[in-house]
């Protein structure tokens, strides 16, 4: 047998924890009687990840999360379990069969919703679906929601959903274990494994999400390297599809317009964000109804202005100050709101 990939959640800090984390953990393999077999091995523990988290009220924030501990190894003869110890953390005892990652494989089925020559493709990976028909129903609903969201309906036939179905247990799934935020709607699984399954599928997509069949509202933002996560549970303020449509906005080059801090944000600035408080110097000056010279509204202000006001509203791209968005409300700031005028313009230009 070749190397296999093991993955476990990081253990809680022990009561006597002291000092900075080492970035490594030690693994000892055990046989069925609990006796060590083979040599001990050192594995790397990645840094905390900052992940986008949608909330039930439509707001979006960045949240720091503990990393999953994943490592590839050859198993010593007779190994049935392993004990992992990270300095300053409680030890983890795990069964090998329960924690071994499945090998990435091609989807059980693959179906396109939308035209074959679509300009933009959103790949949707099934997780915890044992019924293909239910997953396909959700994918059709997602495409319908996208086309009903301005401005996508103004350019019909330009968006497609690529449904990638792997049958899995509604209780365990393929891309586990799940990480769930404390007091938030952050939910995601093994992001690296989901990315490996997406690559194995051969799908060519502009953005990807894992659709998680779970009766709990939540999700997590994606990146160029990892799919986003969305559960198929609505909230009191918006549909689960609204979270996916926010992610689709990133495929069109749109930046996040909320102000929750993200120390891991890449450098640069997107065309729906301005570094200048002056509306006349913003990338959307031609759309402005307010012409400055100062910001249209400082941070935490602007609620009294007409909803159609276009100018410079302080608070955007993970900063409360020094970054400005075009309108008070936008889908790139809250999943319950429509796209702002600038985002609609940018989407239409690329469609």
Secondary structure, DSSP 8 states (H G I E B T S, - for coil): ---EEEEEE---B-TT--S---SEEEEEEE-TTS-EEEEEEEEE----EEEEEE-TTSBEEEEEE--EEEEEE---TT--EEEEEETTB--EEEEHHHHB-------SEEEEES-TT-SEEEEEEEES---HHHHHHHHHHHHHHHHTSTTGGGGTT-EEEEEEE----TTT-SS---EE-SSS-BEE--HHHHHHHHHHHT---SEEEEEE--SS--EE---SSS-EEEES---SSS-HHHHHHHHHHHHTT---------TT--SS--TTEES-S-GGGSTTGGG-S---SS-SB-TT--TTS-TT--S-EEEETTEEEEEEESSS--TTTBTTS---HHHHHHHHHH-
